[in-house]
Amino acid sequence: MCLAIPARIHQTADAETRLAVADVMGVRRKINVDLLRHESIAVGDWVLVHVGFAMSKISAEQAEEQIRTLQALGEDDSARGEAEGYAFGGVV
């Protein structure tokens, strides 16, 4: 089970719902970015996601390293499956 999965912002958050669209291990999902409301989040930014919530903003290098680590541990399919399991406001 993954604690946090790197996700790349595909569409910025709606001001009312605080939901953004992100690519999480090849799966597009709406994620809640309210915990990062004091940071600027733009298309192309990377965040760490846990159960559908963006927990922190990370660099592209950190995201790539995290993805490589998941692959090396054989956890990339598990992370992808976890991402498929949540979708705020319906499937994207």
Helices and strands as residue ranges (DSSP letters): E 5-11, E 19-24, E 27-32, G 34-36, E 46-50, E 53-58, H 60-72, H 76-84
